[in-house]
Amino acid sequence: MSLKVVKPTEVTPAMLDSSVPVDDYPAWEANATYAAEQRVVHAYQVWQSLQGANKGHGPDTDAAWWVLVGPVNRMQAFDLSHTTKTRFSGGAWFEIRPGAAINSLALLEFDGLRSVRIIQTHPAYGTLYDKKTMLWSHPNQSGWYPWTFGERTERNTFYALDLQSYRGCTIRIELESASDAGVGVILIGQQQEIGLGVLSGVSMGIRDYSRKEINQWGDVTLQKRAFSRARSIKVLCANDQIDNTDRLLSSLRATPLLWLVSDRREQVNVYGWYSDFSIAIEYARNSILSLQLEGLTE
């Protein structure tokens, strides 16, 4: 398959409605007095008071009085970081009105989900897309015995890459879950193709940030830390598209993106950025694009 990349469209609170309530903490009130370390919600963000007798100081204007903690629970799935999760119990729904044309949606780093239903509607054309997918667990190894008796792993990624590109649509996401569930990233955007196809020889691995410490007696202590996924790929590109490819990749630098490398092996795909790319003009009609991809830390 050709390399596909999806640049996330920012989802603001004005675009979003959801069954997940905004009740993390009380809403900030200008006439109220807050103690040190007391938390409030203002503009869909959680703020913590830095001093006592805090009255009349706006959380987003007086940095000496307030510190930003992060987005409210509802918005944590849309901050593009999968280390924070929107959590809920028994299921949830989200309705997004992006304004722009959207043809791709992804759910990343989720847990506890049993199914997802995506409904795309347009005020003039009605329902354009309606699909429900069961998120079955899968065995850690292939074969009949692991399938029947082996340890199983829950899915934590889901892609819907065939939405209709119409402006003015509403995208509704309905999630069925267990008693407790969470979604790290809900990503929507327009997918773009790069090159003619991904060449064989894809390299995949991780960068582990764990630490190993050895004391004076030789005892080893392993401190488990985060890791990031690393992918090295080569893509065949037409020479008449080299300039466009260079411009596109240059514009996407230092940006978290969904890189879709394979439609057969989900683990090859990565949500992150490219650390380096180079284009070798080796043939009369085609060139070789080399990309080093690195996922966000997990």
C-alpha positions as CSV (number, residue, x, y, z in Angstrom):
1,M,0.0,0.0,0.0
2,S,1.0,3.6,-0.4
3,L,2.1,5.5,2.7
4,K,-0.8,7.4,4.2
5,V,-0.5,10.2,6.8
6,V,-3.4,11.8,8.7
7,K,-2.8,15.3,10.2
8,P,-5.1,15.8,13.2
9,T,-7.8,18.5,13.0
10,E,-8.1,20.4,16.2
11,V,-11.3,19.7,18.1
12,T,-12.4,22.6,20.2
13,P,-15.1,22.5,22.9
14,A,-17.3,24.5,20.6
15,M,-17.2,21.7,18.0
16,L,-18.0,18.9,20.6
17,D,-20.9,17.5,22.4
18,S,-20.7,14.4,24.6
19,S,-22.3,12.3,27.2
20,V,-19.2,12.7,29.3
21,P,-20.0,15.5,31.8
22,V,-17.8,18.5,32.6
23,D,-18.0,18.0,36.4
24,D,-14.3,17.5,37.3
25,Y,-14.4,20.4,39.8
26,P,-16.7,23.4,40.4
27,A,-16.8,26.1,37.8
28,W,-14.7,29.2,38.6
29,E,-16.6,32.2,39.9
30,A,-15.2,35.7,40.0
31,N,-16.8,36.5,43.3
32,A,-15.7,33.4,45.1
33,T,-12.7,33.1,47.3
34,Y,-10.4,30.1,46.8
35,A,-7.9,28.5,49.2
36,A,-4.4,27.4,48.1
37,E,-4.4,24.2,46.0
38,Q,-8.1,24.4,45.4
39,R,-9.1,23.4,41.9
40,V,-11.7,24.8,39.5
41,V,-12.9,24.4,35.9
42,H,-12.6,27.4,33.6
43,A,-12.8,27.3,29.8
44,Y,-12.8,23.5,29.8
45,Q,-9.5,23.5,31.7
46,V,-8.6,22.5,35.2
47,W,-6.8,25.2,37.2
48,Q,-5.2,25.1,40.7
49,S,-5.0,28.0,43.1
50,L,-1.4,28.9,44.0
51,Q,-2.3,31.1,47.0
52,G,-5.0,31.5,49.7
53,A,-7.5,34.3,49.7
54,N,-7.7,34.0,45.9
55,K,-10.6,36.2,44.8
56,G,-11.2,38.0,41.5
57,H,-8.2,36.7,39.7
58,G,-8.9,35.1,36.4
59,P,-7.3,31.6,35.9
60,D,-6.2,32.4,32.4
61,T,-5.0,35.9,33.0
62,D,-3.3,35.9,36.5
63,A,-0.4,33.4,36.4
64,A,0.7,34.4,39.9
65,W,-2.6,33.1,41.3
66,W,-3.4,30.1,39.2
67,V,-1.5,27.2,37.5
68,L,-2.9,25.1,34.6
69,V,-3.4,21.5,35.5
70,G,-4.7,20.3,32.1
71,P,-7.9,19.7,30.1
72,V,-11.1,18.5,31.7
73,N,-11.9,14.8,31.4
74,R,-14.1,15.3,28.4
75,M,-11.4,17.0,26.4
76,Q,-8.4,14.7,27.4
77,A,-9.1,12.5,24.4
78,F,-8.7,15.5,22.1
79,D,-5.4,16.9,23.4
80,L,-3.5,14.6,21.0
81,S,-1.6,13.0,23.9
82,H,-2.3,9.4,24.6
83,T,-0.9,9.6,28.1
84,T,-4.0,11.4,29.2
85,K,-7.4,9.6,28.8
86,T,-11.0,10.5,28.8
87,R,-12.5,8.0,31.2
88,F,-16.1,6.9,31.5
89,S,-18.2,3.9,32.7
90,G,-20.6,1.8,30.8
91,G,-20.3,3.6,27.4
92,A,-20.2,7.1,26.0
93,W,-20.9,9.1,22.9
94,F,-19.2,12.1,21.2
95,E,-20.6,14.3,18.5
96,I,-18.0,16.4,16.5
97,R,-18.9,19.2,14.1
98,P,-15.5,19.9,12.5
99,G,-16.7,22.2,9.7
100,A,-14.0,21.0,7.3
101,A,-14.2,17.9,5.2
102,I,-13.0,14.8,7.2
103,N,-12.4,11.4,5.7
104,S,-10.4,9.6,8.6
105,L,-11.0,8.9,12.2
106,A,-8.9,6.9,14.7
107,L,-9.2,5.9,18.3
108,L,-5.8,5.3,19.9
109,E,-4.6,3.8,23.2
110,F,-8.0,2.9,24.6
111,D,-8.9,0.3,27.2
112,G,-12.1,-1.4,28.2
113,L,-14.0,-0.8,25.0
114,R,-16.3,-3.5,23.5
115,S,-17.5,-1.9,20.4
116,V,-17.5,1.4,18.4
117,R,-20.1,2.8,16.1
118,I,-19.3,5.7,13.7
119,I,-22.2,7.7,12.2
120,Q,-21.6,10.5,9.8
121,T,-24.5,12.7,8.9
122,H,-25.0,15.8,6.7
123,P,-28.0,18.2,7.0
124,A,-28.7,18.0,3.3
125,Y,-27.7,14.5,2.4
126,G,-28.7,12.6,5.5
127,T,-26.7,9.6,6.8
128,L,-23.4,9.2,4.8
129,Y,-21.7,6.5,7.0
130,D,-22.9,4.1,9.7
131,K,-20.7,1.2,10.8
132,K,-20.4,-0.7,14.0
133,T,-17.3,-2.7,14.8
134,M,-16.8,-5.2,17.6
135,L,-13.4,-4.8,19.3
136,W,-12.7,-8.4,20.1
137,S,-9.6,-9.4,22.0
138,H,-7.0,-11.4,20.1
139,P,-4.4,-14.1,21.1
140,N,-0.8,-13.2,21.6
141,Q,0.3,-16.0,19.4
142,S,-1.1,-17.6,16.2
143,G,-2.4,-21.2,16.1
144,W,-5.4,-23.0,17.4
145,Y,-4.1,-23.7,20.9
146,P,-3.3,-20.0,21.7
147,W,-6.6,-19.0,20.1
148,T,-8.5,-21.4,22.4
149,F,-6.5,-21.5,25.6
150,G,-3.8,-18.8,25.4
151,E,-3.5,-15.4,26.9
152,R,-5.5,-12.8,25.0
153,T,-4.9,-9.0,24.6
154,E,-7.5,-6.4,24.1
155,R,-7.4,-4.1,21.1
156,N,-6.3,-0.6,21.7
157,T,-6.5,1.0,18.3
158,F,-9.3,1.5,15.8
159,Y,-9.3,3.2,12.3
160,A,-12.2,4.4,10.2
161,L,-10.4,5.6,7.0
162,D,-13.4,5.6,4.6
163,L,-15.5,8.5,5.8
164,Q,-17.1,10.7,3.2
165,S,-15.4,14.0,2.5
166,Y,-18.3,16.4,2.8
167,R,-18.2,19.8,4.6
168,G,-20.7,20.5,7.3
169,C,-21.0,16.9,8.5
170,T,-21.5,15.7,12.1
171,I,-19.5,12.7,13.2
172,R,-21.0,10.7,16.1
173,I,-18.9,8.2,17.9
174,E,-20.8,5.7,20.1
175,L,-18.7,3.5,22.4
176,E,-19.8,0.5,24.4
177,S,-17.6,-0.4,27.3
178,A,-17.1,-2.4,30.4
179,S,-17.6,-0.8,33.9
180,D,-14.5,1.4,33.4
181,A,-13.0,2.5,30.1
182,G,-10.8,5.2,28.7
183,V,-9.7,6.7,25.3
184,G,-6.3,8.2,24.9
185,V,-6.8,9.9,21.5
186,I,-9.8,10.6,19.3
187,L,-8.2,11.8,16.1
188,I,-10.0,13.1,13.0
189,G,-8.5,14.5,9.8
190,Q,-7.8,14.3,6.1
191,Q,-5.5,11.5,5.0
192,Q,-2.9,12.2,2.4
193,E,-1.0,9.6,0.3
194,I,2.8,9.8,0.0
195,G,4.6,8.0,-2.8
196,L,3.6,5.0,-4.9
197,G,4.1,2.3,-2.3
198,V,6.0,1.2,0.8
199,L,8.9,-1.0,-0.1
200,S,9.7,-4.3,1.6
201,G,12.2,-4.2,4.4
202,V,10.3,-2.2,7.0
203,S,12.1,-2.1,10.3
204,M,10.1,-1.8,13.6
205,G,11.1,-1.7,17.2
206,I,11.0,0.5,20.3
207,R,13.2,3.0,22.1
208,D,13.1,2.1,25.8
209,Y,13.8,4.8,28.4
210,S,14.0,2.5,31.3
211,R,17.1,2.6,33.5
212,K,19.3,-0.1,34.8
213,E,21.3,0.7,38.0
214,I,24.0,-1.4,39.6
215,N,25.1,-0.8,43.1
216,Q,28.6,-1.4,44.6
217,W,27.8,-5.1,45.3
218,G,26.6,-5.8,41.8
219,D,22.9,-5.9,42.6
220,V,20.8,-4.8,39.6
221,T,17.7,-2.6,39.8
222,L,15.5,-2.1,36.8
223,Q,13.4,1.1,36.7
224,K,10.6,0.7,34.2
225,R,10.0,3.9,32.3
226,A,8.2,5.0,29.1
227,F,9.1,3.9,25.6
228,S,8.4,5.1,22.1
229,R,7.9,3.1,18.9
230,A,10.5,3.4,16.2
231,R,9.9,2.6,12.5
232,S,12.2,2.8,9.5
233,I,10.6,2.7,6.1
234,K,11.4,3.3,2.4
235,V,8.8,4.6,0.0
236,L,8.9,4.5,-3.8
237,C,8.1,8.0,-5.2
238,A,7.6,9.2,-8.7
239,N,10.2,11.8,-9.8
240,D,7.6,14.3,-10.9
241,Q,6.2,14.3,-7.4
242,I,9.5,14.9,-5.5
243,D,9.0,18.6,-5.0
244,N,5.4,18.1,-3.7
245,T,6.6,15.3,-1.3
246,D,9.5,17.5,0.0
247,R,7.1,20.4,0.6
248,L,4.5,18.2,2.3
249,L,7.0,16.5,4.7
250,S,8.7,19.8,5.4
251,S,5.4,21.3,6.4
252,L,4.6,18.3,8.7
253,R,7.8,18.5,10.8
254,A,7.5,18.5,14.6
255,T,3.8,17.5,14.3
256,P,2.1,14.5,15.8
257,L,0.6,12.5,12.9
258,L,-1.0,9.1,12.3
259,W,1.4,7.3,9.9
260,L,-0.4,4.4,8.2
261,V,2.3,2.1,6.8
262,S,0.5,-1.2,6.5
263,D,-3.2,-2.2,6.2
264,R,-2.3,-5.8,7.1
265,R,-0.1,-5.3,10.2
266,E,-1.5,-2.8,12.6
267,Q,1.5,-2.7,14.8
268,V,3.6,-1.2,12.0
269,N,1.5,1.9,12.0
270,V,2.5,4.6,14.5
271,Y,1.2,7.8,16.0
272,G,4.1,10.3,16.2
273,W,6.4,12.3,14.0
274,Y,9.3,11.7,11.6
275,S,12.7,12.4,13.1
276,D,14.4,12.4,9.7
277,F,13.7,11.9,6.0
278,S,15.8,11.9,2.8
279,I,15.0,11.4,-0.9
280,A,17.5,9.6,-3.1
281,I,17.0,10.3,-6.8
282,E,18.3,7.0,-8.1
283,Y,16.3,6.1,-11.2
284,A,15.1,7.9,-14.3
285,R,11.4,7.9,-13.2
286,N,11.3,7.0,-9.6
287,S,13.1,7.9,-6.4
288,I,13.4,6.4,-2.9
289,L,12.1,8.2,0.2
290,S,13.6,7.1,3.5
291,L,11.7,8.0,6.6
292,Q,12.6,7.5,10.3
293,L,9.4,7.5,12.4
294,E,9.1,7.8,16.1
295,G,5.9,7.4,18.2
296,L,4.9,9.5,21.2
297,T,6.1,8.0,24.5
298,E,3.8,5.4,26.1
